[in-house]
Amino acid sequence: MFEAGDRVGVAVSGGGDSMSLLHFLHGVAAAVIGFEIVAVNVNHKIRPTSHKDSKFVAEYCRTNNITHHGYSVDVPAFAAENKLSMEQAARIKRYECFDAAVAKYKLNKFAIAQHRSDQAETILMHIFRGSGTAGASGMETMNGIYVRPFLETAKADIRGYLYKNQIPYVEDETNKDNTYARNFIRNEIMPMLQREWRNVEKNIIDFGQNCRRDDEYIESVVSTWGVTGDANHVRVALNYFAYPAAVISRILLKAFDALGARYNIEKKHLDCILDLAKSGENGKRIDLPNNLYAIREYEFITIVKKSDAAKRVMSMPFKIGKTQFPKFGTIIVTKTITPKIARERGWLVLDVEKVPRTAKWRTRLDGDRFTKFGGGTKPLAEYLADRKIPMRGRDSLAVLAAGNEILAIAGVEISNRVRTDDTTVEAYVVEVVKD
């Protein structure tokens, strides 16, 4: 798990588990293996006393000559703003801090103190939420840079290590608050199960391992070449939904992975997407966790990150040269006396004499109208629908407009009103380089 030369972050809350991990890794880091550690503490501001825990961690690290970095995040405010549970919000903000520490200290590993009981609780929690085999598999010992050295260690052994080495730690009073789902499983469900089945924790973990083996095999035969997109959206071709549910559900999970938003996605959400693909009308959308939505767009189901910004009308002057159009790309306008060659290359070509001086690049507006190449005027929205341009992408399109008359849609088509003909002397050539 660790090698000489590693730079390892250690998540330290101040509780017994994380203090044991910090003590253990500090003992083997330089003397035994030869790696460096950085303790990372996150104050979630959920409890009035949480700043005392952070101060405790900072003082322990200072006393023991351990590099330390602390973060403070307002989880309650973030949870309220994004309509998340406190647990979901805390996890999101915590990992944001971890990622920031990774970048700041150039860490290549990050250790978390989750242990065997945490693993059993996680598996149960996923099952109760309606997870498939992926969630029932539980946590991995190594997942990218994140590592869990204690994942196969019993809680009793950690307590013994704390006692033997006289390691100080703090108690989090919210651990007894059973309104939190994990605390309810830990404090109520697991003790009841253990009274009836003494080996239940081991059996739950064994079940998770069996699920992982099955899941890994199915994953190995799933192809995702039809999943495309970028950091803000992922598209899945509709013909993929003809596959068995076991296959398409994993394809969808890979789509969520691509957006970095798989956490908290449950079977019920996958089922809603399957229904949307099967019987949803074009343009229909459903809301999903993690500030996402899914929308049916012609031959695709697209999963999209919601934009926090309200729609803004962008406006840029029409000019020769490059125009940077936010969220769309770079529009390059040149002049030519040989428009035929430009058209053959797939570029848009406009007659210079037919483009008014008042024309400008902007985003679309209500009331815009477009005259199709070859004739026939209709509302721009109808024309874009005819061209099967997804609704979510229409507001970022750059259109060349004179009032509500659309002369060109960058990267798509020109209006019949600005087409070149035998009388054309000069033409504008419009190229688009997408962001």
N, C-alpha and C positions, 0 to 999 in steps of 0.2 A: 504493500500500500504506500509506503514511503521509501524514498531513495536519497542518497547523499546529494546535496545540492538543491533539494526541494525548498520552496518557500511556502509555508503552510499557514493558512488562516485558521483560527480556532474560535468557533462561536461560543461565547461565554456569557451566560445570563447571571451567574453568581450562585445558581442552585447547585445541589450536590452532584448531579450528573456532569454538568459542564465543568465544574471545578475539579472533579476527578480526572476528566479528560485533559484539561489544561495541565494539571500536575503531572500526569503520566507522560504526555508528549514533551513537556519541558524537561523531564528527566531523561528521555531517550533521544531528544533532538540532536543536540551537539555531541554529547558524550558517547552515544552508542551508534547512531546512524549517520549523523552529519547533515542535518537540515535546520532551517530557521523557522521560528514560529512568530505569529502576530496574533495577539488576542483581540477579538472584535466583539464589542458589547453594543447592544441596541436597546435604548430606552424607548419603549412603545407608548409611554404616557397613558397607559390604561389605568394604573393605580397611582394614587397620590404619593405613595412611598417609593415608586420605582426609581426615582433619582438616587435614593440611598443605595439601592442595589448596584447601580452603575458606579457610584462613588466607591463602594466596597471592592468591585472588580478592579478599578483603576489603582486603588491603594495596594491591593494584593500584587498586581503586576509591577508596580513601582518598587515594592519591597523585594520582590524576587527577580528584578532586572529582566522583565519580560516586556517586549515591545507591545504597546496597547493603543487601540484606537476606538473611540466611542462615538456612537451616533444617537441622535434624538429625533424621533418621528412622532407626529400626532396621529396615532392610529384611530382613535375615536372620531376625529374630524374626517379622516379619509374614508372610514367605513360609512359614515352618514352621507357624505357627498356622493359616494359611489354605490350606495344601497347594498353594502356587503355585511356579512356577519363580522363580529370582532375578530374571530379566528382567521377568516379569509383575508381580511384587511391586514392583520398583523403579519401573516405569512408573506403577502405581497411586499409590504414595506420592508420586512426583515431581509428578504432576499435582494431587494434593491440595494440595501446597505451592504450586504455581503459582496454583491457585484462591484459596488463602488470601492470597497476595500481591496478586492482582487486587482482592480485597475490601479489603485493608488500605490500599493506595495508590490505589484507585479507578482502576485501569488499564482502558483500553479496547482495547488491543492487547497481544499477548504474542509476542515473537519467539524463534524456535528456530533453531539453526544447522545444521539438516539440509541436505545438499547433494545434487548429482546422483548421486554414488555411493551415498549412503544411500537414495535413491529406488530405484535398481536393486536394491539388496540387499533392500529392503522388499518389492518386487514378487516377487522370487524366493522369499523366505521365506514369503509368503502362498500362493504356488503350491504350494510343498513341503508346506505344512500342509493343503492341500486346499481352498483358497479358491475362491470363484466369481469372477465378473467384478468385483464390488465390491472385494474384497481385491486382485485383480490390477491394479486401477486405480492403486494406490499412494497416496501422500500428496498432499494439495492444498496449493497455494501459500498459500491463505487458507481457513481453516476456522473460522468464527465469529470469535472474538477472536484465535485462534492463527494466526500468520503465519510463513512460512518464506522469508525474503528470498534465501537462497542455494540454493534448491531446484533452480534451473536453472544453478547455478555448478559448474564442474569442481573437483575436489579439488586438481588441480595449480595452478589459479588462486588458491585459498585459500593454498596453501603459498607461492606467489609473493608474495602480499599480506603474509603474515607476515614473509617475508625482507626485502621492500622497506621495510617500516615498523618492522622490528626489534621486533616485538611479543613480549613474553615469554609463555611458556605452560608447562604441566606435562604430563608423560606419564603416562597411566594404564596401569599395568603389566598390568591385566586385559585390555587390548585384544589381548594376544597369547594369551589363554587361549581355546582353541578348544572348550572344553566349552560355552561360550555359543554359541547358534545363530547369532546375527548375526556373531560373530567367525569362526566356521567358514566361513560364506558369504564373508565379506570376505577372510579370509586363505588359504583353500583353494580354494573353488569359483570365485570370480571370476577369480583369476589363471590357473587352468586354462582357463576359457572364453576369456579374453582372448588366451591363446597360440594358440588355434585360430581365434577370430573377433575381429579387432582392434576392430570397432565394436559388440561385443556389449552394452556398457553402454547405448549410444544405442538399439540395437534393442530391448532390454528395456523401456526407458522409452517408446519409441514404441508398443510393444505395450500397455503400461499405458494410454497415452492413448487408443488405439483401444477398449480395454475400457471406459474411462470414458465415451466418447461413446455406446457401445452401452447401457451401464448407465443413463446419464442419460435416454435415450429411453424405455427400459422403465419407469424410475421415473416418468416423466411421465404414463404411462397407467395407473398402479396406483392404485386407490382404497383408502383405509384407513378408511372410515367405520365398518366393523365391528370396528375395534380400539378397545377402551375400557379404562379402568383408572385407576390413580393412581401415586404414586411407588413403591409397593411391589409392585404386580402389574399385569399387562396381560392382557386376555382377547381371544382371536381366535375369532370365530364359526366353528363347524365347517363351515358351508356354504362358507366361503372356501376350504377345502381341495379343493374341486372345480375350482378354477382350475388352469391349467398350472403346473408346478413353478417355472418362471421367474418367475411372478407371486407365488405364495404364499411363495416363499423371500424375496422382497423385502418382503412384508408382515410376515413374521416378523422380518426385520432391523429394520424400523421399530418393531416391538414392543420389540426389545432397545434401540433408540435411546431409546425413551420411558422406559426404566428406567435409561438412562445406562450400559448394560452390553454394548455391542456388541463391544468389544475382545475378541479371542481366540475369537470365535464362528466356527466353521468349518462347512464343508459337512456333515461327519459329524454335527454337532449338529442342523442343520436336518433332515437325513434322519431322525434319531431322532424328532424332533417330528412329521414327516410320518407315520411309522409309528404313532406314538401316536394321531394323529388318525384314521388309517385303520382300525386294528385293536385299539387299546387299549381295555380295559374302563374303565367309569366308576370314578374314584378312583385309577387307575394313574398313577404319577409316574416321571419320569426326572430324574436329576441333570444339571446343566449347569455350565459354567465360571462364574466370577465370583459364586460363592455363590448360584446360582439353581437352581430346578427347574421343570419343566413338568409339569402335571397335567391329566388329562382330567376335565372337570366338566360332565357332561350335554351341553349343546349348545355347549360351549366348550373350547378349549385355553387354559389359563391359565399364564402364566410368572410365577413368584413369587420375590421375594427371601427367602432363608432368614432366619428370625429368630434372632439370637444368644442371645436370652433363653429360658430354659426356661419351660414352661407354669406360670403362676401362677394360683391361684384367687383371684378378686376377689370381695369381699363388701361390699355397701353397704346401709344401712337403707332400708326402704320408707317414704317420707314424701311429704307434699304439697309440691309445688314442684319445683325442678330438682335432678337428680342427675347429676353428671359421671361417666360410666363409661368408663375408659381403653380406647382402641383400638376403641370402639364408637360413642359419641356422647353426647348429652345426653337423659336421660329426663325428661319433664315430666309430672307427675301433678297433676290438678285434680279437684275434686268437682263434680257436676252432679245436678240433679233431672230433666233431660231427656236421658236416655241415647240416645234414638233419633236426635237430631240429630248427636251425636258419632259414632255408628256410621255414619251416612250420609256423614260426612267421612272415613271410613276409619280412624278411631282405634279403639284397643282400649278396651272398656268392661267394668268388673268391678263386681259387686255389693259394696258396702261391707261388708255384714253377713257375706259369705261369705269375706272375706279375713282370715285369722288375724293376730293381733297379732305373731306370731313371724315373719311373712313378711319376706323380704329379697331384694334384688337380688343376684345372684351369677352367676359363670360356671358352666357345666354340670359335673356330676360323674358318675362311674360310678354306676349304680344309679338315676339319675333316671328318673321315669316321668311320662307325660303322658296326660291323658284328653281325647280329641279333642272338639271342639265338636260336639255331637250324640250323643256316647257312644262308648265303646270305649277302653280303656286299653292303652298299649303303651310299650316303652322309648323314652325321648326320642330316642335316636340313630336308631331306626327311623322315628319320626315326621319328624325332620329330613330323613332320606333320602327319605321319601315326598314331602316338600315341595320336593325338589331343592335344598336348601341346601348349597353346597359344603362339603366336609369341612374345608378349610383355614380356613373362616370360622366354624366351629361353636364353637371354643374361645373366641372373643371375643364371642359372643352374650351378652346380658344376659337372664337368666331370673328370674322372680319365684318363689321357692321357699319351701315350708314343709317342712323336712326334705328328703326326696327326691321330694316331690310338687310338680310344676311347675304353677303356677297361671297363668302367662302367659309367653310368649316375646316380649320387647319387639320391636315392629315386625312381628310375624308373626301370632300368634294367642293367644287365651285358652283356658284349660281349661274344659271343660263344667261343672266344679265351681264356678266363680265367675261363670257367665253370669247376666245380668239376666233377670227375668221380670215378670209382672204384679204380684208382691208387692214388687218393688224400690222402696225409698224414696229412697236415694241411690246414686250410682255414682261409681267412680273412672274418670277418662278418662286414658288413657296415650298420649302422643305421643312420638315419637323424632325428634331432629334428629341425623343422622349426622355423624360427623367428616369 
